[in-house]
Structures are given as C-alpha cells and as structure tokens.
Amino acid sequence: MTAQWRIEIRLGDGHAPLRSVLVEADTEVEALRQVLEEAERDHVAAEELLLDGQEEVFSRTEVVDGHVEHQGEA
C-alpha cells in the first residue's frame, strides 16, 4: 500500500532542513531512493550551472584583458 513519506535532510540538530520532500512510496527505502534520485539530479544541474557561470566569468575577464578566444569572420 502506497504511503506518504516526509523526508527531511538536515546538517546537525536544530538547523532548518536543507531539503524537505513529501513523496509517495510503498516502503521507506523506496521513498529514500526517490529523494536521493532528485538530489542527484539537482547536483548535476548545479554543477552545469557552475561550469556555465565560470565560463562566463572567464570570458568577461578575457575581454577586459583584450584576449578574444573566438573570433567571427568579418
């Protein structure tokens, strides 16, 4: 029988949860797996944003320094 599970991830006692998710699953293990899969997807997305952000910062720095990595044909 499917039940609702509230999964909260905290760092230490007395801190607000970093993640609080309500999932439907048959077992506690299945509920934990669902939350883990979501956290892993979020982690991958955050890494991609970090890389994109770093690329932009590097690009701006290169332009300010007068270095152009990619030049279009005129």
Biotite code that builds the C-alpha atoms (Angstrom):
import biotite.structure as struc

atoms = struc.array([
    struc.Atom([0.000, 0.000, 0.000], chain_id="A", res_id=1, res_name="MET", atom_name="CA", element="C"),
    struc.Atom([1.385, 3.393, -1.008], chain_id="A", res_id=2, res_name="THR", atom_name="CA", element="C"),
    struc.Atom([2.011, 5.818, 1.828], chain_id="A", res_id=3, res_name="ALA", atom_name="CA", element="C"),
    struc.Atom([3.175, 9.420, 2.023], chain_id="A", res_id=4, res_name="GLN", atom_name="CA", element="C"),
    struc.Atom([6.635, 9.915, 3.463], chain_id="A", res_id=5, res_name="TRP", atom_name="CA", element="C"),
    struc.Atom([8.155, 13.210, 4.596], chain_id="A", res_id=6, res_name="ARG", atom_name="CA", element="C"),
    struc.Atom([11.918, 13.057, 4.041], chain_id="A", res_id=7, res_name="ILE", atom_name="CA", element="C"),
    struc.Atom([13.998, 15.881, 5.529], chain_id="A", res_id=8, res_name="GLU", atom_name="CA", element="C"),
    struc.Atom([17.723, 16.339, 5.088], chain_id="A", res_id=9, res_name="ILE", atom_name="CA", element="C"),
    struc.Atom([19.452, 18.344, 7.833], chain_id="A", res_id=10, res_name="ARG", atom_name="CA", element="C"),
    struc.Atom([23.001, 19.248, 8.772], chain_id="A", res_id=11, res_name="LEU", atom_name="CA", element="C"),
    struc.Atom([23.120, 18.906, 12.546], chain_id="A", res_id=12, res_name="GLY", atom_name="CA", element="C"),
    struc.Atom([20.463, 19.255, 15.201], chain_id="A", res_id=13, res_name="ASP", atom_name="CA", element="C"),
    struc.Atom([18.413, 22.406, 15.430], chain_id="A", res_id=14, res_name="GLY", atom_name="CA", element="C"),
    struc.Atom([19.030, 23.512, 11.839], chain_id="A", res_id=15, res_name="HIS", atom_name="CA", element="C"),
    struc.Atom([16.340, 24.022, 9.232], chain_id="A", res_id=16, res_name="ALA", atom_name="CA", element="C"),
    struc.Atom([16.164, 21.224, 6.654], chain_id="A", res_id=17, res_name="PRO", atom_name="CA", element="C"),
    struc.Atom([18.236, 21.647, 3.515], chain_id="A", res_id=18, res_name="LEU", atom_name="CA", element="C"),
    struc.Atom([15.629, 19.577, 1.721], chain_id="A", res_id=19, res_name="ARG", atom_name="CA", element="C"),
    struc.Atom([12.114, 18.620, 2.784], chain_id="A", res_id=20, res_name="SER", atom_name="CA", element="C"),
    struc.Atom([10.189, 16.430, 0.379], chain_id="A", res_id=21, res_name="VAL", atom_name="CA", element="C"),
    struc.Atom([6.836, 14.669, 0.568], chain_id="A", res_id=22, res_name="LEU", atom_name="CA", element="C"),
    struc.Atom([6.852, 11.522, -1.579], chain_id="A", res_id=23, res_name="VAL", atom_name="CA", element="C"),
    struc.Atom([4.533, 8.607, -2.153], chain_id="A", res_id=24, res_name="GLU", atom_name="CA", element="C"),
    struc.Atom([6.091, 5.154, -1.962], chain_id="A", res_id=25, res_name="ALA", atom_name="CA", element="C"),
    struc.Atom([5.381, 1.662, -0.738], chain_id="A", res_id=26, res_name="ASP", atom_name="CA", element="C"),
    struc.Atom([8.387, 1.485, 1.582], chain_id="A", res_id=27, res_name="THR", atom_name="CA", element="C"),
    struc.Atom([10.761, 3.768, 3.442], chain_id="A", res_id=28, res_name="GLU", atom_name="CA", element="C"),
    struc.Atom([13.627, 2.562, 1.244], chain_id="A", res_id=29, res_name="VAL", atom_name="CA", element="C"),
    struc.Atom([11.706, 3.406, -1.945], chain_id="A", res_id=30, res_name="GLU", atom_name="CA", element="C"),
    struc.Atom([10.913, 6.882, -0.561], chain_id="A", res_id=31, res_name="ALA", atom_name="CA", element="C"),
    struc.Atom([14.579, 7.463, 0.275], chain_id="A", res_id=32, res_name="LEU", atom_name="CA", element="C"),
    struc.Atom([15.602, 6.324, -3.210], chain_id="A", res_id=33, res_name="ARG", atom_name="CA", element="C"),
    struc.Atom([13.209, 8.822, -4.801], chain_id="A", res_id=34, res_name="GLN", atom_name="CA", element="C"),
    struc.Atom([14.625, 11.681, -2.756], chain_id="A", res_id=35, res_name="VAL", atom_name="CA", element="C"),
    struc.Atom([18.196, 10.572, -3.486], chain_id="A", res_id=36, res_name="LEU", atom_name="CA", element="C"),
    struc.Atom([17.494, 10.497, -7.235], chain_id="A", res_id=37, res_name="GLU", atom_name="CA", element="C"),
    struc.Atom([16.056, 14.013, -7.058], chain_id="A", res_id=38, res_name="GLU", atom_name="CA", element="C"),
    struc.Atom([19.064, 15.238, -5.069], chain_id="A", res_id=39, res_name="ALA", atom_name="CA", element="C"),
    struc.Atom([21.454, 13.688, -7.603], chain_id="A", res_id=40, res_name="GLU", atom_name="CA", element="C"),
    struc.Atom([19.619, 15.415, -10.496], chain_id="A", res_id=41, res_name="ARG", atom_name="CA", element="C"),
    struc.Atom([19.798, 18.731, -8.624], chain_id="A", res_id=42, res_name="ASP", atom_name="CA", element="C"),
    struc.Atom([23.517, 18.198, -8.007], chain_id="A", res_id=43, res_name="HIS", atom_name="CA", element="C"),
    struc.Atom([24.214, 17.579, -11.705], chain_id="A", res_id=44, res_name="VAL", atom_name="CA", element="C"),
    struc.Atom([22.181, 20.653, -12.682], chain_id="A", res_id=45, res_name="ALA", atom_name="CA", element="C"),
    struc.Atom([24.051, 22.783, -10.127], chain_id="A", res_id=46, res_name="ALA", atom_name="CA", element="C"),
    struc.Atom([27.411, 21.581, -11.466], chain_id="A", res_id=47, res_name="GLU", atom_name="CA", element="C"),
    struc.Atom([26.355, 22.526, -15.013], chain_id="A", res_id=48, res_name="GLU", atom_name="CA", element="C"),
    struc.Atom([25.326, 26.000, -13.847], chain_id="A", res_id=49, res_name="LEU", atom_name="CA", element="C"),
    struc.Atom([28.627, 26.406, -12.028], chain_id="A", res_id=50, res_name="LEU", atom_name="CA", element="C"),
    struc.Atom([30.559, 25.478, -15.149], chain_id="A", res_id=51, res_name="LEU", atom_name="CA", element="C"),
    struc.Atom([28.456, 27.822, -17.299], chain_id="A", res_id=52, res_name="ASP", atom_name="CA", element="C"),
    struc.Atom([28.937, 30.599, -14.749], chain_id="A", res_id=53, res_name="GLY", atom_name="CA", element="C"),
    struc.Atom([32.681, 30.033, -14.620], chain_id="A", res_id=54, res_name="GLN", atom_name="CA", element="C"),
    struc.Atom([32.847, 30.117, -18.410], chain_id="A", res_id=55, res_name="GLU", atom_name="CA", element="C"),
    struc.Atom([31.085, 33.484, -18.433], chain_id="A", res_id=56, res_name="GLU", atom_name="CA", element="C"),
    struc.Atom([33.392, 34.921, -15.784], chain_id="A", res_id=57, res_name="VAL", atom_name="CA", element="C"),
    struc.Atom([36.430, 33.729, -17.736], chain_id="A", res_id=58, res_name="PHE", atom_name="CA", element="C"),
    struc.Atom([35.009, 35.194, -20.941], chain_id="A", res_id=59, res_name="SER", atom_name="CA", element="C"),
    struc.Atom([34.447, 38.598, -19.341], chain_id="A", res_id=60, res_name="ARG", atom_name="CA", element="C"),
    struc.Atom([37.956, 38.567, -17.886], chain_id="A", res_id=61, res_name="THR", atom_name="CA", element="C"),
    struc.Atom([39.429, 37.702, -21.279], chain_id="A", res_id=62, res_name="GLU", atom_name="CA", element="C"),
    struc.Atom([37.520, 40.523, -22.978], chain_id="A", res_id=63, res_name="VAL", atom_name="CA", element="C"),
    struc.Atom([38.634, 43.015, -20.337], chain_id="A", res_id=64, res_name="VAL", atom_name="CA", element="C"),
    struc.Atom([42.248, 41.840, -20.811], chain_id="A", res_id=65, res_name="ASP", atom_name="CA", element="C"),
    struc.Atom([41.898, 42.117, -24.593], chain_id="A", res_id=66, res_name="GLY", atom_name="CA", element="C"),
    struc.Atom([42.023, 38.366, -25.266], chain_id="A", res_id=67, res_name="HIS", atom_name="CA", element="C"),
    struc.Atom([39.400, 37.036, -27.632], chain_id="A", res_id=68, res_name="VAL", atom_name="CA", element="C"),
    struc.Atom([39.017, 33.269, -27.667], chain_id="A", res_id=69, res_name="GLU", atom_name="CA", element="C"),
    struc.Atom([36.588, 33.012, -30.586], chain_id="A", res_id=70, res_name="HIS", atom_name="CA", element="C"),
    struc.Atom([36.673, 35.473, -33.449], chain_id="A", res_id=71, res_name="GLN", atom_name="CA", element="C"),
    struc.Atom([33.926, 35.612, -36.029], chain_id="A", res_id=72, res_name="GLY", atom_name="CA", element="C"),
    struc.Atom([34.720, 36.075, -39.688], chain_id="A", res_id=73, res_name="GLU", atom_name="CA", element="C"),
    struc.Atom([34.107, 39.585, -40.958], chain_id="A", res_id=74, res_name="ALA", atom_name="CA", element="C"),
])
